[in-house]
Amino acid sequence: WNTLEIPRFRRLFPGVPFVFNFRDPAEVLVSQMTQPGAWTLLDALPPEMFGIAAREVGTLMRDEYCARAVAAICAAGVQAAATGDVLPVNYTELPGAILTRIASHFRLELDESQRSSLELTTQFDAKRPGYVFERDSDRKHEAAAGRLRELADRWIGSDYVRLNAFAMRKPEVSLGERVNSQ
């Protein structure tokens, strides 16, 4: 949900490069239904943050509320990507993009030791340190069949397509290069 604050971050930290990591919205919904983040709970944050009127909250099932919250986050990611404020990176690009596109975006010049250290670190699960990372996309796609897939397509699908388009384009100049040239 922090993506909704990109304009504020820009004012506080002008010129700092950002990355927006996004994932197939149906997979996100499956994750949030099984291991919910606090922001997906109906009373955790003001629903207006996500463009949902407070009077609507009582009429929504949690899965639709979550889909609409994710939609607001992705819309903010699209807006930031359209202006060049963030580097959009699809989850499917990880962990490889850390050593390529992301490092370049932050203008990092990694030596062999640093690259090896990052490669080792990215083998582990961020949510369960100590466990080797295992892709779960196939399992989540199966779990998303039906209502969650419909909600993902309805509320988030078009922005997911846009984010992928932005992620595939090669920027003319990185944000770090723009900042250094000013």
GITADA-V128082 format. One record per helix or strand of 3 or more residues. SS is the DSSP state (@ for helix, = for strand). FROM is the first residue (numbers start at 1). TO is the last residue. If there is no record, write none. Layout:
# GITADA-V128082
SS:FROM:TO / SS:FROM:TO
This chain:
# GITADA-V128082
@:2:12 / =:18:22 / @:25:34 / @:38:40 / @:47:50 / @:54:57 / @:62:83 / =:86:90 / @:91:93 / @:96:105 / @:112:121 / @:137:143 / @:147:155 / @:157:168 / @:175:181
